[in-house]
Amino acid sequence: MSVAEIEIEEGTGYKIWAVDDVVYGPIDMPTLVSWIKDERVLDDTWIFDVAGDTWEKAAEMGELRTVFRGKDAKAGIAQPHAPLVAGIKPGQLRRVKILGEMNDQEIGRFAQFMEVQKASQFHTVVKQGERGDAMFMLLEGEVRVRQMISGKETVLATLRAGEFFGDISLFDHGPRSADVVANEHSTVLKVSVDDFKRLTKEAPDLATPFLSAVCKTLVSRIRADNKRLRDSISFSRAAR
């Protein structure tokens, strides 16, 4: 359920000032407590009490102090920020290497254009031959890139948290060259072609460093593939 769908009695509730410069709410106290437990609200997150017409840091609000004590939080000491994006906990987006040069605010804005998806173990995230309409960034878990040849599986690569796949689809929308299957329960951030187009139009300051990071990773992969090809040819010639 989105914030907008939560019914709050007029003149009550709480608003959250997120690091992506978006004010969420109003929400009720149980929802606020659950956001703290999910680490979507931290001890130094600014909270607006609608009834009291005041802003306070979360850990300084009397009714929330016991909640933070239960999490062994230390009031007044800043914690790393995280965007208020449902399904994503602090640190997950930081694991994605191509987002490493963005600050917390930029990551928070960037995530608003994306979709969080869960993939259960053995689930096929993308299927070979299907039209590519999105790329994916692996936030948690592990996936394998495979091709089925003569009915047998050939694993091309194993990807872990912080890596991405399907990126070529953002540019050519062509058929997938391989299956990507979850080796374990995983969380991915989906970047659809439509959302990517929206990102480039509405937030070019975010799209530019994102594209630059993707290109650097692609170049690194091409260089590695070229080295493997050279080594293979050298080995073959030496064996003759």
C-alpha positions as CSV (number, residue, x, y, z in Angstrom):
1,M,0.0,0.0,0.0
2,S,1.4,3.4,-0.9
3,V,1.5,6.4,1.4
4,A,-1.3,8.0,-0.6
5,E,-3.6,5.1,0.1
6,I,-3.3,5.2,3.9
7,E,-6.3,7.0,5.4
8,I,-5.3,9.3,8.2
9,E,-7.7,11.4,10.3
10,E,-7.5,15.0,9.2
11,G,-5.0,17.1,11.2
12,T,-3.1,14.1,12.5
13,G,-0.3,11.8,11.4
14,Y,3.4,12.2,10.6
15,K,5.3,13.3,7.5
16,I,8.8,12.1,6.6
17,W,11.4,14.3,5.0
18,A,13.5,11.8,3.0
19,V,17.0,12.2,1.6
20,D,15.6,12.3,-1.9
21,D,14.0,15.7,-0.9
22,V,10.5,14.2,-1.0
23,V,8.1,14.6,1.9
24,Y,6.2,11.3,2.4
25,G,2.9,11.1,4.3
26,P,1.0,11.7,6.3
27,I,1.3,8.2,7.8
28,D,0.0,6.8,11.1
29,M,2.2,5.8,14.1
30,P,2.1,2.0,13.4
31,T,3.3,2.6,9.9
32,L,6.1,5.0,11.1
33,V,7.2,2.3,13.6
34,S,7.3,-0.3,10.9
35,W,9.4,2.0,8.7
36,I,11.9,2.4,11.5
37,K,12.2,-1.3,11.9
38,D,12.7,-1.6,8.1
39,E,15.4,1.1,8.4
40,R,13.5,3.3,6.0
41,V,13.5,5.9,8.8
42,L,16.7,6.5,10.8
43,D,17.4,8.2,14.0
44,D,18.3,11.5,12.4
45,T,15.4,11.5,9.8
46,W,13.2,14.6,10.2
47,I,9.6,13.9,11.2
48,F,6.8,16.4,11.1
49,D,4.0,15.9,13.7
50,V,0.9,17.2,12.0
51,A,-1.0,17.6,15.2
52,G,1.8,19.4,17.0
53,D,2.9,21.4,13.9
54,T,6.5,20.7,14.7
55,W,9.6,19.1,13.0
56,E,11.8,16.8,15.1
57,K,14.5,14.2,14.5
58,A,13.0,10.8,14.8
59,A,15.1,9.7,17.8
60,E,14.3,12.9,19.7
61,M,10.5,12.2,19.6
62,G,9.4,10.9,22.9
63,E,7.0,8.3,21.5
64,L,9.8,6.8,19.3
65,R,12.7,6.7,21.8
66,T,11.8,3.2,23.0
67,V,11.6,2.0,19.4
68,F,15.2,3.2,18.7
69,R,16.4,1.8,22.0
70,G,15.0,-1.5,21.0
71,K,17.2,-1.3,17.9
72,D,20.2,-0.3,19.9
73,A,20.2,3.0,18.2
74,K,22.1,5.9,19.7
75,A,20.1,9.1,19.6
76,G,21.9,12.2,18.2
77,I,24.6,10.2,16.3
78,A,24.1,10.3,12.5
79,Q,23.5,7.1,10.7
80,P,24.0,6.5,7.0
81,H,21.0,7.8,5.0
82,A,18.9,5.6,2.7
83,P,16.1,6.6,0.4
84,L,12.5,5.7,1.4
85,V,11.9,3.2,-1.2
86,A,9.7,0.3,-0.3
87,G,11.6,-3.0,-0.4
88,I,15.0,-1.6,-0.2
89,K,17.1,-1.4,3.0
90,P,20.1,0.8,3.7
91,G,23.2,-0.4,1.9
92,Q,21.5,-2.4,-0.8
93,L,21.8,0.3,-3.4
94,R,25.3,1.1,-2.4
95,R,26.2,-2.5,-3.3
96,V,25.5,-1.8,-7.0
97,K,28.9,-0.8,-8.4
98,I,27.5,1.4,-11.2
99,L,25.8,3.6,-8.6
100,G,28.9,4.0,-6.5
101,E,29.6,7.6,-7.6
102,M,26.2,8.9,-6.7
103,N,25.5,10.4,-3.3
104,D,22.6,9.4,-1.1
105,Q,20.3,12.1,-2.5
106,E,21.0,11.2,-6.1
107,I,20.5,7.5,-5.3
108,G,17.2,8.3,-3.7
109,R,16.0,10.2,-6.8
110,F,17.3,7.5,-9.1
111,A,15.4,4.8,-7.3
112,Q,12.1,6.6,-7.9
113,F,12.4,5.7,-11.6
114,M,13.0,2.0,-10.8
115,E,11.0,-1.1,-9.7
116,V,12.0,-3.5,-7.0
117,Q,11.3,-7.2,-7.8
118,K,11.8,-10.4,-5.9
119,A,13.0,-13.6,-7.6
120,S,12.5,-16.9,-5.8
121,Q,15.1,-19.6,-6.1
122,F,15.1,-21.2,-9.6
123,H,13.0,-18.4,-11.0
124,T,13.9,-17.4,-14.6
125,V,14.4,-13.6,-14.4
126,V,15.0,-13.2,-18.2
127,K,14.5,-15.9,-20.9
128,Q,16.7,-16.4,-23.9
129,G,15.1,-15.3,-27.1
130,E,12.5,-13.0,-25.5
131,R,12.5,-9.3,-26.5
132,G,14.6,-7.3,-24.1
133,D,12.7,-4.5,-22.4
134,A,14.7,-3.9,-19.2
135,M,18.0,-4.2,-17.4
136,F,18.4,-5.5,-13.9
137,M,20.7,-4.6,-11.0
138,L,21.2,-7.4,-8.4
139,L,20.7,-6.0,-4.9
140,E,20.6,-9.3,-3.0
141,G,21.2,-13.0,-3.8
142,E,22.9,-14.7,-6.7
143,V,21.9,-15.5,-10.3
144,R,23.5,-17.5,-13.1
145,V,23.6,-16.6,-16.8
146,R,23.1,-19.8,-18.9
147,Q,22.4,-21.1,-22.4
148,M,20.7,-24.4,-23.1
149,I,22.7,-26.2,-25.8
150,S,21.5,-29.6,-27.0
151,G,19.3,-29.9,-23.9
152,K,22.2,-29.3,-21.5
153,E,22.9,-26.2,-19.4
154,T,26.1,-24.2,-20.0
155,V,26.7,-21.6,-17.3
156,L,28.3,-18.5,-18.8
157,A,28.6,-16.5,-15.6
158,T,27.5,-16.3,-12.0
159,L,26.5,-12.8,-10.8
160,R,26.2,-11.6,-7.2
161,A,24.9,-8.5,-5.3
162,G,26.3,-5.4,-6.9
163,E,26.4,-6.6,-10.5
164,F,23.9,-6.0,-13.3
165,F,22.6,-7.8,-16.5
166,G,20.4,-7.2,-19.5
167,D,21.9,-3.7,-20.0
168,I,22.1,-4.0,-23.9
169,S,18.3,-4.1,-23.9
170,L,18.2,-0.4,-23.0
171,F,19.8,0.4,-26.3
172,D,18.7,-2.2,-28.9
173,H,15.6,-3.9,-27.5
174,G,16.7,-7.1,-29.2
175,P,16.2,-10.7,-28.1
176,R,17.9,-11.9,-24.9
177,S,21.1,-13.9,-25.6
178,A,20.8,-16.1,-22.6
179,D,18.6,-17.1,-19.6
180,V,19.2,-15.6,-16.2
181,V,18.1,-17.8,-13.4
182,A,18.1,-17.2,-9.6
183,N,20.4,-19.5,-7.7
184,E,18.8,-18.4,-4.5
185,H,16.1,-16.0,-3.3
186,S,17.2,-12.6,-4.8
187,T,16.2,-9.0,-5.0
188,V,16.7,-7.0,-8.3
189,L,16.1,-3.4,-9.3
190,K,14.4,-3.4,-12.7
191,V,15.2,-0.5,-15.1
192,S,12.6,-0.7,-17.9
193,V,13.1,0.9,-21.3
194,D,10.2,3.3,-20.7
195,D,11.5,4.3,-17.2
196,F,15.0,4.8,-18.6
197,K,13.6,7.1,-21.3
198,R,11.8,9.0,-18.6
199,L,15.0,9.2,-16.5
200,T,16.9,10.7,-19.4
201,K,14.2,13.3,-20.0
202,E,13.3,14.2,-16.4
203,A,16.7,13.8,-14.7
204,P,19.6,14.0,-17.2
205,D,21.9,14.8,-14.4
206,L,21.3,11.3,-13.0
207,A,21.2,9.5,-16.4
208,T,24.6,10.8,-17.5
209,P,26.7,9.3,-14.7
210,F,24.6,6.2,-14.8
211,L,25.3,5.7,-18.5
212,S,29.0,6.5,-18.0
213,A,29.3,3.8,-15.3
214,V,27.4,1.2,-17.4
215,C,29.8,2.0,-20.4
216,K,32.9,1.6,-18.2
217,T,31.7,-1.8,-17.0
218,L,30.9,-2.9,-20.5
219,V,34.3,-1.8,-21.7
220,S,35.9,-3.8,-18.9
221,R,33.9,-6.9,-19.9
222,I,34.9,-6.6,-23.5
223,R,38.6,-6.2,-22.6
224,A,38.3,-9.4,-20.4
225,D,36.6,-11.3,-23.2
226,N,39.3,-10.2,-25.6
227,K,42.0,-11.4,-23.2
228,R,40.4,-14.8,-22.8
229,L,40.2,-15.1,-26.6
230,R,43.9,-14.2,-27.0
231,D,44.8,-16.7,-24.3
232,S,42.7,-19.4,-25.9
233,I,44.3,-18.8,-29.3
234,S,47.8,-18.8,-27.8
235,F,47.1,-22.0,-25.9
236,S,45.8,-23.6,-29.1
237,R,48.8,-22.7,-31.2
238,A,51.2,-23.8,-28.5
239,A,49.5,-27.2,-28.3
240,R,50.1,-27.8,-32.0
